[in-house]
Amino acid sequence: MVPPRAVTVYSTRTGTSPLSNTACPPKHVLLDNGSLGKISKSSSPGASRCGRPPLVNPDFADFTRSCGATGLTARTPGELDDAMRELFAAGGPALLHLYTDATLV
């Protein structure tokens, strides 16, 4: 699916810039494979985390909604098309939290 207009997202290691005042509000697709990258590797069995509880990814769509933007979620391939349509139909900044299977990468 190709959006009817240009889509721009400026991301950094610390977050996404406030582009909500631009003519084209950002649409962001976050791919979540349930892993925390390097943090997960250091938390694997045999690695000491000093008894701390396991780390889990937050619900990014819920967090996005709490900030006043559109937050969407797709957990299955069947939900993807509708979620993408909603993402690009949103009048302001929007995020799609797309759950993926880490074993397929």
ZISULTA-V43940 format. One record per helix or strand. SS is the DSSP state (hx for helix, st for strand). FROM is the first residue (numbers start at 0). TO is the last residue. If there is no record, write none. Layout:
# ZISULTA-V43940
[[SS,FROM,TO] [SS,FROM,TO]]
This chain:
# ZISULTA-V43940
[[st,10,11] [st,14,15] [st,26,31] [hx,37,41] [hx,59,65] [st,69,73] [hx,76,88] [st,93,98] [hx,101,103]]
